Amino acid sequence: MWKTIILFFSGSIMGLILAWIARGVYDRHFLMEGSFHVVNHSSTAHNISLRFPSGKTKAFSMDAGSSQDFRVNDTGEGSITVNVDGTDRDQVGYVTSFNNMIVLVIGEERSRFSQVFIP
């Protein structure tokens, strides 16, 4: 009888620990941590380059009205430098090592930064 109770509680505790670990892995991969969504809101195509505080860069070409999605882990801590067509235009936002989903909108003259907080 006691063996059954001990086995039941031990199994329950192990199950809770495994569920907690699985939830952490799920949240990290599916709740958009480190995800970036960049939108070209201008009327012309641009070559965009983003430089993160950690030194990582992400470069891509964007047509007018298009968007680009990507993930960056370990961005460092500070603002993102936005380079448009070879010229540093803005330093926007504030990123840390752990970021929720970030939206960057590249406009005609300015870039806008927004962070989407997921509870």
MOBELGI-V791085 format. One record per residue. SS is DSSP state (H for helix, E for strand, L for the rest). OMEGA is omega in whole degrees, 0 to 359 (NA if undefined). Layout:
SS_OMEGA + SS_OMEGA
This chain:
L_180 + H_178 + H_179 + H_180 + H_180 + H_177 + H_179 + H_181 + H_177 + H_178 + H_179 + H_180 + H_178 + H_177 + H_178 + H_179 + H_178 + H_178 + H_179 + H_179 + H_179 + H_179 + H_177 + H_178 + H_179 + H_181 + H_183 + H_185 + H_187 + H_179 + L_170 + L_176 + L_180 + L_180 + E_178 + E_177 + E_182 + E_182 + E_174 + E_183 + L_179 + L_184 + L_180 + L_177 + L_180 + E_167 + E_185 + E_173 + E_179 + E_178 + E_183 + L_182 + L_180 + L_182 + L_177 + L_177 + E_176 + E_182 + E_179 + E_175 + E_181 + E_172 + L_178 + L_177 + L_181 + L_179 + E_181 + E_177 + E_176 + E_179 + E_175 + L_173 + L_180 + L_180 + L_188 + L_182 + L_180 + E_183 + E_180 + E_175 + E_180 + E_179 + E_181 + E_179 + L_175 + L_181 + E_175 + E_184 + E_187 + E_163 + E_189 + E_171 + E_176 + E_180 + E_177 + L_180 + L_180 + L_183 + L_168 + L_181 + E_182 + E_179 + E_174 + E_178 + E_180 + E_181 + L_180 + L_184 + L_184 + L_175 + E_180 + E_183 + E_176 + E_177 + E_181 + E_181 + L_180 + L_183 + L_NA
